[in-house]
Amino acid sequence: MKAFEYTRASSPADAAALAAKTPGARFIAGGTNLLDLMKLEIETPTHLIDVNKLALDRIEETSDGGLRIGALVR
């Protein structure tokens, strides 16, 4: 596995800003096999952005009758 940096995002905006300014960054959350792919060097991100603690585990109705499904919905 190649060396990488790790950051826990404090908000969705923080996560997006980190990803935008960090080439090679990937998001990590529960249920991902990204670490397995990193061990095999199939994926070699330079930076991991942890979004597990963010409030992205909800399904919400939108004003136009649609649904917004959070990235961490199980």
mmCIF file of the N, C-alpha and C atoms, coordinates in Angstrom:
data_MODEL
# 
_entry.id   MODEL 
# 
loop_
_atom_site.group_PDB 
_atom_site.id 
_atom_site.type_symbol 
_atom_site.label_atom_id 
_atom_site.label_alt_id 
_atom_site.label_comp_id 
_atom_site.label_asym_id 
_atom_site.label_entity_id 
_atom_site.label_seq_id 
_atom_site.pdbx_PDB_ins_code 
_atom_site.Cartn_x 
_atom_site.Cartn_y 
_atom_site.Cartn_z 
_atom_site.occupancy 
_atom_site.B_iso_or_equiv 
_atom_site.pdbx_formal_charge 
_atom_site.auth_seq_id 
_atom_site.auth_comp_id 
_atom_site.auth_asym_id 
_atom_site.auth_atom_id 
_atom_site.pdbx_PDB_model_num 
ATOM 1   N N  . MET A 1 1  ? 0.850   -1.174 0.000  1.00 0.00 ? 1  MET A N  1 
ATOM 2   C CA . MET A 1 1  ? 0.000   0.000  0.000  1.00 0.00 ? 1  MET A CA 1 
ATOM 3   C C  . MET A 1 1  ? 0.894   1.233  0.000  1.00 0.00 ? 1  MET A C  1 
ATOM 4   N N  . LYS A 1 2  ? 0.561   2.171  -0.849 1.00 0.00 ? 2  LYS A N  1 
ATOM 5   C CA . LYS A 1 2  ? 1.323   3.419  -0.925 1.00 0.00 ? 2  LYS A CA 1 
ATOM 6   C C  . LYS A 1 2  ? 0.878   4.379  0.166  1.00 0.00 ? 2  LYS A C  1 
ATOM 7   N N  . ALA A 1 3  ? 1.761   5.258  0.569  1.00 0.00 ? 3  ALA A N  1 
ATOM 8   C CA . ALA A 1 3  ? 1.449   6.244  1.609  1.00 0.00 ? 3  ALA A CA 1 
ATOM 9   C C  . ALA A 1 3  ? 0.367   7.207  1.130  1.00 0.00 ? 3  ALA A C  1 
ATOM 10  N N  . PHE A 1 4  ? -0.457  7.657  2.078  1.00 0.00 ? 4  PHE A N  1 
ATOM 11  C CA . PHE A 1 4  ? -1.522  8.605  1.761  1.00 0.00 ? 4  PHE A CA 1 
ATOM 12  C C  . PHE A 1 4  ? -1.792  9.463  2.988  1.00 0.00 ? 4  PHE A C  1 
ATOM 13  N N  . GLU A 1 5  ? -2.474  10.580 2.766  1.00 0.00 ? 5  GLU A N  1 
ATOM 14  C CA . GLU A 1 5  ? -2.898  11.445 3.857  1.00 0.00 ? 5  GLU A CA 1 
ATOM 15  C C  . GLU A 1 5  ? -4.356  11.148 4.156  1.00 0.00 ? 5  GLU A C  1 
ATOM 16  N N  . TYR A 1 6  ? -4.773  11.440 5.394  1.00 0.00 ? 6  TYR A N  1 
ATOM 17  C CA . TYR A 1 6  ? -6.129  11.166 5.849  1.00 0.00 ? 6  TYR A CA 1 
ATOM 18  C C  . TYR A 1 6  ? -6.684  12.400 6.536  1.00 0.00 ? 6  TYR A C  1 
ATOM 19  N N  . THR A 1 7  ? -7.917  12.772 6.174  1.00 0.00 ? 7  THR A N  1 
ATOM 20  C CA . THR A 1 7  ? -8.586  13.897 6.810  1.00 0.00 ? 7  THR A CA 1 
ATOM 21  C C  . THR A 1 7  ? -10.035 13.515 7.070  1.00 0.00 ? 7  THR A C  1 
ATOM 22  N N  . ARG A 1 8  ? -10.536 13.850 8.267  1.00 0.00 ? 8  ARG A N  1 
ATOM 23  C CA . ARG A 1 8  ? -11.956 13.669 8.568  1.00 0.00 ? 8  ARG A CA 1 
ATOM 24  C C  . ARG A 1 8  ? -12.657 14.985 8.291  1.00 0.00 ? 8  ARG A C  1 
ATOM 25  N N  . ALA A 1 9  ? -13.591 14.979 7.355  1.00 0.00 ? 9  ALA A N  1 
ATOM 26  C CA . ALA A 1 9  ? -14.309 16.195 6.972  1.00 0.00 ? 9  ALA A CA 1 
ATOM 27  C C  . ALA A 1 9  ? -15.246 16.625 8.104  1.00 0.00 ? 9  ALA A C  1 
ATOM 28  N N  . SER A 1 10 ? -15.343 17.933 8.304  1.00 0.00 ? 10 SER A N  1 
ATOM 29  C CA . SER A 1 10 ? -16.207 18.463 9.360  1.00 0.00 ? 10 SER A CA 1 
ATOM 30  C C  . SER A 1 10 ? -17.587 18.869 8.837  1.00 0.00 ? 10 SER A C  1 
ATOM 31  N N  . SER A 1 11 ? -17.741 18.951 7.527  1.00 0.00 ? 11 SER A N  1 
ATOM 32  C CA . SER A 1 11 ? -19.017 19.316 6.919  1.00 0.00 ? 11 SER A CA 1 
ATOM 33  C C  . SER A 1 11 ? -18.984 18.891 5.449  1.00 0.00 ? 11 SER A C  1 
ATOM 34  N N  . PRO A 1 12 ? -20.148 18.800 4.818  1.00 0.00 ? 12 PRO A N  1 
ATOM 35  C CA . PRO A 1 12 ? -20.140 18.495 3.385  1.00 0.00 ? 12 PRO A CA 1 
ATOM 36  C C  . PRO A 1 12 ? -19.351 19.529 2.573  1.00 0.00 ? 12 PRO A C  1 
ATOM 37  N N  . ALA A 1 13 ? -19.465 20.807 2.945  1.00 0.00 ? 13 ALA A N  1 
ATOM 38  C CA . ALA A 1 13 ? -18.713 21.851 2.238  1.00 0.00 ? 13 ALA A CA 1 
ATOM 39  C C  . ALA A 1 13 ? -17.217 21.658 2.422  1.00 0.00 ? 13 ALA A C  1 
ATOM 40  N N  . ASP A 1 14 ? -16.808 21.282 3.623  1.00 0.00 ? 14 ASP A N  1 
ATOM 41  C CA . ASP A 1 14 ? -15.396 21.008 3.904  1.00 0.00 ? 14 ASP A CA 1 
ATOM 42  C C  . ASP A 1 14 ? -14.904 19.838 3.052  1.00 0.00 ? 14 ASP A C  1 
ATOM 43  N N  . ALA A 1 15 ? -15.704 18.781 2.967  1.00 0.00 ? 15 ALA A N  1 
ATOM 44  C CA . ALA A 1 15 ? -15.326 17.609 2.165  1.00 0.00 ? 15 ALA A CA 1 
ATOM 45  C C  . ALA A 1 15 ? -15.165 17.987 0.697  1.00 0.00 ? 15 ALA A C  1 
ATOM 46  N N  . ALA A 1 16 ? -16.108 18.766 0.178  1.00 0.00 ? 16 ALA A N  1 
ATOM 47  C CA . ALA A 1 16 ? -16.035 19.185 -1.226 1.00 0.00 ? 16 ALA A CA 1 
ATOM 48  C C  . ALA A 1 16 ? -14.825 20.072 -1.477 1.00 0.00 ? 16 ALA A C  1 
ATOM 49  N N  . ALA A 1 17 ? -14.549 20.990 -0.558 1.00 0.00 ? 17 ALA A N  1 
ATOM 50  C CA . ALA A 1 17 ? -13.398 21.887 -0.716 1.00 0.00 ? 17 ALA A CA 1 
ATOM 51  C C  . ALA A 1 17 ? -12.088 21.102 -0.685 1.00 0.00 ? 17 ALA A C  1 
ATOM 52  N N  . LEU A 1 18 ? -11.992 20.141 0.236  1.00 0.00 ? 18 LEU A N  1 
ATOM 53  C CA . LEU A 1 18 ? -10.786 19.306 0.306  1.00 0.00 ? 18 LEU A CA 1 
ATOM 54  C C  . LEU A 1 18 ? -10.581 18.527 -0.988 1.00 0.00 ? 18 LEU A C  1 
ATOM 55  N N  . ALA A 1 19 ? -11.659 17.962 -1.505 1.00 0.00 ? 19 ALA A N  1 
ATOM 56  C CA . ALA A 1 19 ? -11.552 17.186 -2.746 1.00 0.00 ? 19 ALA A CA 1 
ATOM 57  C C  . ALA A 1 19 ? -11.173 18.070 -3.924 1.00 0.00 ? 19 ALA A C  1 
ATOM 58  N N  . ALA A 1 20 ? -11.722 19.274 -3.971 1.00 0.00 ? 20 ALA A N  1 
ATOM 59  C CA . ALA A 1 20 ? -11.443 20.183 -5.083 1.00 0.00 ? 20 ALA A CA 1 
ATOM 60  C C  . ALA A 1 20 ? -9.990  20.640 -5.110 1.00 0.00 ? 20 ALA A C  1 
ATOM 61  N N  . LYS A 1 21 ? -9.397  20.814 -3.942 1.00 0.00 ? 21 LYS A N  1 
ATOM 62  C CA . LYS A 1 21 ? -8.026  21.323 -3.912 1.00 0.00 ? 21 LYS A CA 1 
ATOM 63  C C  . LYS A 1 21 ? -6.971  20.224 -3.795 1.00 0.00 ? 21 LYS A C  1 
ATOM 64  N N  . THR A 1 22 ? -7.394  18.957 -3.761 1.00 0.00 ? 22 THR A N  1 
ATOM 65  C CA . THR A 1 22 ? -6.450  17.863 -3.565 1.00 0.00 ? 22 THR A CA 1 
ATOM 66  C C  . THR A 1 22 ? -6.558  16.860 -4.704 1.00 0.00 ? 22 THR A C  1 
ATOM 67  N N  . PRO A 1 23 ? -5.728  16.992 -5.727 1.00 0.00 ? 23 PRO A N  1 
ATOM 68  C CA . PRO A 1 23 ? -5.750  16.009 -6.815 1.00 0.00 ? 23 PRO A CA 1 
ATOM 69  C C  . PRO A 1 23 ? -5.460  14.606 -6.273 1.00 0.00 ? 23 PRO A C  1 
ATOM 70  N N  . GLY A 1 24 ? -6.189  13.633 -6.745 1.00 0.00 ? 24 GLY A N  1 
ATOM 71  C CA . GLY A 1 24 ? -5.977  12.250 -6.310 1.00 0.00 ? 24 GLY A CA 1 
ATOM 72  C C  . GLY A 1 24 ? -6.690  11.891 -5.029 1.00 0.00 ? 24 GLY A C  1 
ATOM 73  N N  . ALA A 1 25 ? -7.531  12.783 -4.493 1.00 0.00 ? 25 ALA A N  1 
ATOM 74  C CA . ALA A 1 25 ? -8.264  12.498 -3.254 1.00 0.00 ? 25 ALA A CA 1 
ATOM 75  C C  . ALA A 1 25 ? -9.462  11.603 -3.553 1.00 0.00 ? 25 ALA A C  1 
ATOM 76  N N  . ARG A 1 26 ? -9.822  10.772 -2.568 1.00 0.00 ? 26 ARG A N  1 
ATOM 77  C CA . ARG A 1 26 ? -11.006 9.915  -2.651 1.00 0.00 ? 26 ARG A CA 1 
ATOM 78  C C  . ARG A 1 26 ? -11.765 10.025 -1.339 1.00 0.00 ? 26 ARG A C  1 
ATOM 79  N N  . PHE A 1 27 ? -13.087 9.875  -1.412 1.00 0.00 ? 27 PHE A N  1 
ATOM 80  C CA . PHE A 1 27 ? -13.916 9.850  -0.210 1.00 0.00 ? 27 PHE A CA 1 
ATOM 81  C C  . PHE A 1 27 ? -13.955 8.431  0.332  1.00 0.00 ? 27 PHE A C  1 
ATOM 82  N N  . ILE A 1 28 ? -14.002 8.323  1.655  1.00 0.00 ? 28 ILE A N  1 
ATOM 83  C CA . ILE A 1 28 ? -14.134 7.013  2.279  1.00 0.00 ? 28 ILE A CA 1 
ATOM 84  C C  . ILE A 1 28 ? -15.262 7.083  3.295  1.00 0.00 ? 28 ILE A C  1 
ATOM 85  N N  . ALA A 1 29 ? -16.061 6.016  3.329  1.00 0.00 ? 29 ALA A N  1 
ATOM 86  C CA . ALA A 1 29 ? -17.174 5.906  4.273  1.00 0.00 ? 29 ALA A CA 1 
ATOM 87  C C  . ALA A 1 29 ? -17.371 4.422  4.568  1.00 0.00 ? 29 ALA A C  1 
ATOM 88  N N  . GLY A 1 30 ? -18.304 4.135  5.440  1.00 0.00 ? 30 GLY A N  1 
ATOM 89  C CA . GLY A 1 30 ? -18.556 2.737  5.787  1.00 0.00 ? 30 GLY A CA 1 
ATOM 90  C C  . GLY A 1 30 ? -19.012 1.925  4.585  1.00 0.00 ? 30 GLY A C  1 
ATOM 91  N N  . GLY A 1 31 ? -18.661 0.655  4.587  1.00 0.00 ? 31 GLY A N  1 
ATOM 92  C CA . GLY A 1 31 ? -19.109 -0.236 3.530  1.00 0.00 ? 31 GLY A CA 1 
ATOM 93  C C  . GLY A 1 31 ? -18.308 -0.164 2.246  1.00 0.00 ? 31 GLY A C  1 
ATOM 94  N N  . THR A 1 32 ? -17.205 0.531  2.250  1.00 0.00 ? 32 THR A N  1 
ATOM 95  C CA . THR A 1 32 ? -16.403 0.652  1.036  1.00 0.00 ? 32 THR A CA 1 
ATOM 96  C C  . THR A 1 32 ? -15.318 -0.417 0.996  1.00 0.00 ? 32 THR A C  1 
ATOM 97  N N  . ASN A 1 33 ? -14.952 -0.817 -0.186 1.00 0.00 ? 33 ASN A N  1 
ATOM 98  C CA . ASN A 1 33 ? -13.828 -1.735 -0.319 1.00 0.00 ? 33 ASN A CA 1 
ATOM 99  C C  . ASN A 1 33 ? -12.591 -0.999 -0.831 1.00 0.00 ? 33 ASN A C  1 
ATOM 100 N N  . LEU A 1 34 ? -12.594 0.317  -0.680 1.00 0.00 ? 34 LEU A N  1 
ATOM 101 C CA . LEU A 1 34 ? -11.477 1.124  -1.158 1.00 0.00 ? 34 LEU A CA 1 
ATOM 102 C C  . LEU A 1 34 ? -10.151 0.683  -0.522 1.00 0.00 ? 34 LEU A C  1 
ATOM 103 N N  . LEU A 1 35 ? -10.159 0.391  0.780  1.00 0.00 ? 35 LEU A N  1 
ATOM 104 C CA . LEU A 1 35 ? -8.910  -0.018 1.431  1.00 0.00 ? 35 LEU A CA 1 
ATOM 105 C C  . LEU A 1 35 ? -8.386  -1.337 0.856  1.00 0.00 ? 35 LEU A C  1 
ATOM 106 N N  . ASP A 1 36 ? -9.292  -2.258 0.546  1.00 0.00 ? 36 ASP A N  1 
ATOM 107 C CA . ASP A 1 36 ? -8.853  -3.504 -0.094 1.00 0.00 ? 36 ASP A CA 1 
ATOM 108 C C  . ASP A 1 36 ? -8.207  -3.224 -1.445 1.00 0.00 ? 36 ASP A C  1 
ATOM 109 N N  . LEU A 1 37 ? -8.811  -2.332 -2.217 1.00 0.00 ? 37 LEU A N  1 
ATOM 110 C CA . LEU A 1 37 ? -8.244  -1.977 -3.522 1.00 0.00 ? 37 LEU A CA 1 
ATOM 111 C C  . LEU A 1 37 ? -6.914  -1.252 -3.369 1.00 0.00 ? 37 LEU A C  1 
ATOM 112 N N  . MET A 1 38 ? -6.761  -0.497 -2.291 1.00 0.00 ? 38 MET A N  1 
ATOM 113 C CA . MET A 1 38 ? -5.488  0.181  -2.036 1.00 0.00 ? 38 MET A CA 1 
ATOM 114 C C  . MET A 1 38 ? -4.400  -0.824 -1.681 1.00 0.00 ? 38 MET A C  1 
ATOM 115 N N  . LYS A 1 39 ? -4.742  -1.841 -0.913 1.00 0.00 ? 39 LYS A N  1 
ATOM 116 C CA . LYS A 1 39 ? -3.760  -2.875 -0.556 1.00 0.00 ? 39 LYS A CA 1 
ATOM 117 C C  . LYS A 1 39 ? -3.228  -3.576 -1.790 1.00 0.00 ? 39 LYS A C  1 
ATOM 118 N N  . LEU A 1 40 ? -4.100  -3.776 -2.766 1.00 0.00 ? 40 LEU A N  1 
ATOM 119 C CA . LEU A 1 40 ? -3.700  -4.424 -4.021 1.00 0.00 ? 40 LEU A CA 1 
ATOM 120 C C  . LEU A 1 40 ? -3.111  -3.437 -5.023 1.00 0.00 ? 40 LEU A C  1 
ATOM 121 N N  . GLU A 1 41 ? -3.067  -2.162 -4.650 1.00 0.00 ? 41 GLU A N  1 
ATOM 122 C CA . GLU A 1 41 ? -2.576  -1.070 -5.483 1.00 0.00 ? 41 GLU A CA 1 
ATOM 123 C C  . GLU A 1 41 ? -3.353  -0.938 -6.794 1.00 0.00 ? 41 GLU A C  1 
ATOM 124 N N  . ILE A 1 42 ? -4.630  -1.304 -6.749 1.00 0.00 ? 42 ILE A N  1 
ATOM 125 C CA . ILE A 1 42 ? -5.533  -1.052 -7.869 1.00 0.00 ? 42 ILE A CA 1 
ATOM 126 C C  . ILE A 1 42 ? -5.957  0.410  -7.814 1.00 0.00 ? 42 ILE A C  1 
ATOM 127 N N  . GLU A 1 43 ? -6.235  0.891  -6.600 1.00 0.00 ? 43 GLU A N  1 
ATOM 128 C CA . GLU A 1 43 ? -6.504  2.304  -6.335 1.00 0.00 ? 43 GLU A CA 1 
ATOM 129 C C  . GLU A 1 43 ? -5.323  2.851  -5.544 1.00 0.00 ? 43 GLU A C  1 
ATOM 130 N N  . THR A 1 44 ? -4.839  4.019  -5.917 1.00 0.00 ? 44 THR A N  1 
ATOM 131 C CA . THR A 1 44 ? -3.701  4.616  -5.204 1.00 0.00 ? 44 THR A CA 1 
ATOM 132 C C  . THR A 1 44 ? -3.955  6.101  -4.921 1.00 0.00 ? 44 THR A C  1 
ATOM 133 N N  . PRO A 1 45 ? -4.983  6.400  -4.122 1.00 0.00 ? 45 PRO A N  1 
ATOM 134 C CA . PRO A 1 45 ? -5.256  7.799  -3.813 1.00 0.00 ? 45 PRO A CA 1 
ATOM 135 C C  . PRO A 1 45 ? -4.136  8.405  -2.973 1.00 0.00 ? 45 PRO A C  1 
ATOM 136 N N  . THR A 1 46 ? -3.940  9.689  -3.142 1.00 0.00 ? 46 THR A N  1 
ATOM 137 C CA . THR A 1 46 ? -2.934  10.396 -2.355 1.00 0.00 ? 46 THR A CA 1 
ATOM 138 C C  . THR A 1 46 ? -3.515  10.925 -1.058 1.00 0.00 ? 46 THR A C  1 
ATOM 139 N N  . HIS A 1 47 ? -4.846  10.992 -1.003 1.00 0.00 ? 47 HIS A N  1 
ATOM 140 C CA . HIS A 1 47 ? -5.508  11.586 0.157  1.00 0.00 ? 47 HIS A CA 1 
ATOM 141 C C  . HIS A 1 47 ? -6.880  10.936 0.325  1.00 0.00 ? 47 HIS A C  1 
ATOM 142 N N  . LEU A 1 48 ? -7.225  10.526 1.554  1.00 0.00 ? 48 LEU A N  1 
ATOM 143 C CA . LEU A 1 48 ? -8.551  10.005 1.854  1.00 0.00 ? 48 LEU A CA 1 
ATOM 144 C C  . LEU A 1 48 ? -9.310  11.034 2.675  1.00 0.00 ? 48 LEU A C  1 
ATOM 145 N N  . ILE A 1 49 ? -10.550 11.284 2.294  1.00 0.00 ? 49 ILE A N  1 
ATOM 146 C CA . ILE A 1 49 ? -11.416 12.217 3.008  1.00 0.00 ? 49 ILE A CA 1 
ATOM 147 C C  . ILE A 1 49 ? -12.549 11.400 3.620  1.00 0.00 ? 49 ILE A C  1 
ATOM 148 N N  . ASP A 1 50 ? -12.549 11.297 4.935  1.00 0.00 ? 50 ASP A N  1 
ATOM 149 C CA . ASP A 1 50 ? -13.535 10.508 5.669  1.00 0.00 ? 50 ASP A CA 1 
ATOM 150 C C  . ASP A 1 50 ? -14.816 11.316 5.848  1.00 0.00 ? 50 ASP A C  1 
ATOM 151 N N  . VAL A 1 51 ? -15.946 10.774 5.365  1.00 0.00 ? 51 VAL A N  1 
ATOM 152 C CA . VAL A 1 51 ? -17.233 11.456 5.492  1.00 0.00 ? 51 VAL A CA 1 
ATOM 153 C C  . VAL A 1 51 ? -18.195 10.722 6.427  1.00 0.00 ? 51 VAL A C  1 
ATOM 154 N N  . ASN A 1 52 ? -17.705 9.751  7.182  1.00 0.00 ? 52 ASN A N  1 
ATOM 155 C CA . ASN A 1 52 ? -18.551 8.951  8.064  1.00 0.00 ? 52 ASN A CA 1 
ATOM 156 C C  . ASN A 1 52 ? -19.311 9.762  9.098  1.00 0.00 ? 52 ASN A C  1 
ATOM 157 N N  . LYS A 1 53 ? -18.741 10.798 9.642  1.00 0.00 ? 53 LYS A N  1 
ATOM 158 C CA . LYS A 1 53 ? -19.361 11.564 10.717 1.00 0.00 ? 53 LYS A CA 1 
ATOM 159 C C  . LYS A 1 53 ? -20.316 12.654 10.229 1.00 0.00 ? 53 LYS A C  1 
ATOM 160 N N  . LEU A 1 54 ? -20.455 12.801 8.927  1.00 0.00 ? 54 LEU A N  1 
ATOM 161 C CA . LEU A 1 54 ? -21.332 13.836 8.384  1.00 0.00 ? 54 LEU A CA 1 
ATOM 162 C C  . LEU A 1 54 ? -22.781 13.361 8.377  1.00 0.00 ? 54 LEU A C  1 
ATOM 163 N N  . ALA A 1 55 ? -23.700 14.279 8.443  1.00 0.00 ? 55 ALA A N  1 
ATOM 164 C CA . ALA A 1 55 ? -25.132 13.956 8.455  1.00 0.00 ? 55 ALA A CA 1 
ATOM 165 C C  . ALA A 1 55 ? -25.633 13.701 7.040  1.00 0.00 ? 55 ALA A C  1 
ATOM 166 N N  . LEU A 1 56 ? -25.121 12.649 6.438  1.00 0.00 ? 56 LEU A N  1 
ATOM 167 C CA . LEU A 1 56 ? -25.488 12.302 5.064  1.00 0.00 ? 56 LEU A CA 1 
ATOM 168 C C  . LEU A 1 56 ? -26.239 10.973 5.025  1.00 0.00 ? 56 LEU A C  1 
ATOM 169 N N  . ASP A 1 57 ? -26.930 10.654 6.122  1.00 0.00 ? 57 ASP A N  1 
ATOM 170 C CA . ASP A 1 57 ? -27.600 9.364  6.246  1.00 0.00 ? 57 ASP A CA 1 
ATOM 171 C C  . ASP A 1 57 ? -29.124 9.491  6.226  1.00 0.00 ? 57 ASP A C  1 
ATOM 172 N N  . ARG A 1 58 ? -29.608 10.477 5.499  1.00 0.00 ? 58 ARG A N  1 
ATOM 173 C CA . ARG A 1 58 ? -31.044 10.740 5.468  1.00 0.00 ? 58 ARG A CA 1 
ATOM 174 C C  . ARG A 1 58 ? -31.595 10.699 4.049  1.00 0.00 ? 58 ARG A C  1 
ATOM 175 N N  . ILE A 1 59 ? -32.883 10.380 3.988  1.00 0.00 ? 59 ILE A N  1 
ATOM 176 C CA . ILE A 1 59 ? -33.636 10.508 2.740  1.00 0.00 ? 59 ILE A CA 1 
ATOM 177 C C  . ILE A 1 59 ? -34.632 11.628 2.987  1.00 0.00 ? 59 ILE A C  1 
ATOM 178 N N  . GLU A 1 60 ? -34.584 12.666 2.151  1.00 0.00 ? 60 GLU A N  1 
ATOM 179 C CA . GLU A 1 60 ? -35.429 13.844 2.343  1.00 0.00 ? 60 GLU A CA 1 
ATOM 180 C C  . GLU A 1 60 ? -36.224 14.124 1.068  1.00 0.00 ? 60 GLU A C  1 
ATOM 181 N N  . GLU A 1 61 ? -37.453 14.572 1.244  1.00 0.00 ? 61 GLU A N  1 
ATOM 182 C CA . GLU A 1 61 ? -38.248 15.007 0.095  1.00 0.00 ? 61 GLU A CA 1 
ATOM 183 C C  . GLU A 1 61 ? -37.802 16.410 -0.301 1.00 0.00 ? 61 GLU A C  1 
ATOM 184 N N  . THR A 1 62 ? -37.765 16.660 -1.601 1.00 0.00 ? 62 THR A N  1 
ATOM 185 C CA . THR A 1 62 ? -37.432 17.998 -2.091 1.00 0.00 ? 62 THR A CA 1 
ATOM 186 C C  . THR A 1 62 ? -38.732 18.752 -2.394 1.00 0.00 ? 62 THR A C  1 
ATOM 187 N N  . SER A 1 63 ? -38.623 20.051 -2.533 1.00 0.00 ? 63 SER A N  1 
ATOM 188 C CA . SER A 1 63 ? -39.808 20.881 -2.760 1.00 0.00 ? 63 SER A CA 1 
ATOM 189 C C  . SER A 1 63 ? -40.501 20.589 -4.090 1.00 0.00 ? 63 SER A C  1 
ATOM 190 N N  . ASP A 1 64 ? -39.786 19.999 -5.036 1.00 0.00 ? 64 ASP A N  1 
ATOM 191 C CA . ASP A 1 64 ? -40.393 19.692 -6.345 1.00 0.00 ? 64 ASP A CA 1 
ATOM 192 C C  . ASP A 1 64 ? -40.909 18.254 -6.435 1.00 0.00 ? 64 ASP A C  1 
ATOM 193 N N  . GLY A 1 65 ? -41.016 17.575 -5.274 1.00 0.00 ? 65 GLY A N  1 
ATOM 194 C CA . GLY A 1 65 ? -41.577 16.230 -5.242 1.00 0.00 ? 65 GLY A CA 1 
ATOM 195 C C  . GLY A 1 65 ? -40.577 15.100 -5.418 1.00 0.00 ? 65 GLY A C  1 
ATOM 196 N N  . GLY A 1 66 ? -39.307 15.428 -5.516 1.00 0.00 ? 66 GLY A N  1 
ATOM 197 C CA . GLY A 1 66 ? -38.274 14.408 -5.658 1.00 0.00 ? 66 GLY A CA 1 
ATOM 198 C C  . GLY A 1 66 ? -37.731 13.953 -4.312 1.00 0.00 ? 66 GLY A C  1 
ATOM 199 N N  . LEU A 1 67 ? -36.686 13.166 -4.355 1.00 0.00 ? 67 LEU A N  1 
ATOM 200 C CA . LEU A 1 67 ? -36.011 12.690 -3.154 1.00 0.00 ? 67 LEU A CA 1 
ATOM 201 C C  . LEU A 1 67 ? -34.535 13.032 -3.203 1.00 0.00 ? 67 LEU A C  1 
ATOM 202 N N  . ARG A 1 68 ? -33.976 13.403 -2.076 1.00 0.00 ? 68 ARG A N  1 
ATOM 203 C CA . ARG A 1 68 ? -32.531 13.599 -1.926 1.00 0.00 ? 68 ARG A CA 1 
ATOM 204 C C  . ARG A 1 68 ? -32.050 12.467 -1.040 1.00 0.00 ? 68 ARG A C  1 
ATOM 205 N N  . ILE A 1 69 ? -31.213 11.596 -1.595 1.00 0.00 ? 69 ILE A N  1 
ATOM 206 C CA . ILE A 1 69 ? -30.716 10.429 -0.869 1.00 0.00 ? 69 ILE A CA 1 
ATOM 207 C C  . ILE A 1 69 ? -29.272 10.705 -0.482 1.00 0.00 ? 69 ILE A C  1 
ATOM 208 N N  . GLY A 1 70 ? -29.016 10.752 0.827  1.00 0.00 ? 70 GLY A N  1 
ATOM 209 C CA . GLY A 1 70 ? -27.680 11.034 1.333  1.00 0.00 ? 70 GLY A CA 1 
ATOM 210 C C  . GLY A 1 70 ? -26.682 9.942  0.982  1.00 0.00 ? 70 GLY A C  1 
ATOM 211 N N  . ALA A 1 71 ? -25.433 10.296 0.911  1.00 0.00 ? 71 ALA A N  1 
ATOM 212 C CA . ALA A 1 71 ? -24.373 9.366  0.510  1.00 0.00 ? 71 ALA A CA 1 
ATOM 213 C C  . ALA A 1 71 ? -24.184 8.218  1.487  1.00 0.00 ? 71 ALA A C  1 
ATOM 214 N N  . LEU A 1 72 ? -24.620 8.369  2.730  1.00 0.00 ? 72 LEU A N  1 
ATOM 215 C CA . LEU A 1 72 ? -24.428 7.323  3.740  1.00 0.00 ? 72 LEU A CA 1 
ATOM 216 C C  . LEU A 1 72 ? -25.705 6.557  4.072  1.00 0.00 ? 72 LEU A C  1 
ATOM 217 N N  . VAL A 1 73 ? -26.750 6.710  3.255  1.00 0.00 ? 73 VAL A N  1 
ATOM 218 C CA . VAL A 1 73 ? -27.996 5.969  3.488  1.00 0.00 ? 73 VAL A CA 1 
ATOM 219 C C  . VAL A 1 73 ? -27.738 4.486  3.267  1.00 0.00 ? 73 VAL A C  1 
ATOM 220 N N  . ARG A 1 74 ? -28.233 3.699  4.196  1.00 0.00 ? 74 ARG A N  1 
ATOM 221 C CA . ARG A 1 74 ? -28.052 2.244  4.095  1.00 0.00 ? 74 ARG A CA 1 
ATOM 222 C C  . ARG A 1 74 ? -29.310 1.607  3.590  1.00 0.00 ? 74 ARG A C  1 
# 
